[in-house]
Amino acid sequence: MRADSESVVGGKCNLPIFRHIYPGVSDVTPARISMRSLSTRARLISFLRTPIIESLSTTRYMASNHGPPPPRPAFDPKPSFKFTQPPNPNWKFGQGLTDEAVGGKEWKEAYQAGYKTFDTTKEEPGAIYKLLISGVTPRPIAFVSSVSPDGVPNLAPFSYFQVVSHDPPLLMVAFSHPPGREKDSCANIRQTKEFTVNIISEPFVEAANFTAVDAPAGENEWTGSGLTPEPSTAVGPPRVQESAFSMECELHKIDDFHSDRNPDHLSTSLVVGRIKLIHLRKDVLTEKNTADAEKLKAISRLGDITYARIGDGFQIPRPSWKDVEGEYKKSA
């Protein structure tokens, strides 16, 4: 941890950041601060309860130049995740795609339609973006909480996100910057070297989606979302109380990339974070100390402005070399 840490560990706290996130708390000293005290929690909840009048789903749809949303059935509250058999449970060594697989025959016949190839050096960046996010799916979403050096909190979702390693425990989040301006989340992480990543679940996806608003720099997305900052343990930025799976991270490294068409434009920054602590809500915890997919209800991103919930799951054992070595020798 940095010497000028904004964390609350062993009674130490960065007071400007504390007061910005928890307004109204003026009579504080490091010795008197208890980040988990009931009085602090009460001030926190009171601060964030700002009503949102319009329907965010409708507003977001129309703001994205899609026009009014088409009529659709209501969200199905029944759990969507269940285990099934895999598409081709009788698959054998060397078979590849078979007609026996569910949808296998139709998938083979579709080959005849051929392919359209996109040369990324000739396509506009916007077109490449739409193509990539529609094909690389589903993508997990990093719900990133950060705080600026001046104590301004920031909360935003990013789907260029993935776990990198478990030893050391690392994750990555990539930020795409608009012309002439670095994304607030990335700028905060670059300067403070701390952030949290929270997993978005079905019950609060609309609130999380609100934080993607194109607010001016310095605005607090927590307010409009109505979500609750939960004090972190090892880093300064709070985690999202509503998230059942959160990770406290310190900056490991950051790589910057510039636009092919405009080398002066910082187009993307790749942040690698070292995971210091993982918080998993007990009702989602399995006996194996893992997250239960059905209970976590994690949300993913598809193309356009489409989100997705987890559907059916199936388990396929990994092959063992001792079991398939003979098949390899027969096919030689």
Salt bridges, closest charged atoms under 4 A:
ASP4 OD1 - ARG2 NE 3.36
GLU6 OE2 - ARG2 NH2 3.88
ASP99 OD1 - LYS108 NZ 3.64
GLU182 OE2 - ARG190 NH2 2.72
ASP184 OD1 - ARG181 NH2 3.19
GLU194 OE2 - ARG2 NH1 3.71
GLU202 OE2 - ARG309 NE 3.25
GLU230 OE2 - ARG36 NH1 3.06
GLU230 OE2 - ARG41 NH2 3.50
GLU248 OE2 - HIS279 NE2 2.66
ASP255 OD2 - LYS253 NZ 3.52
ASP256 OD1 - ARG190 NH2 3.00
ASP283 OD1 - ARG281 NE 2.64
ASP304 OD2 - HIS66 NE2 2.78
ASP312 OD1 - LYS82 NZ 2.81
GLU325 OE2 - LYS329 NZ 3.72
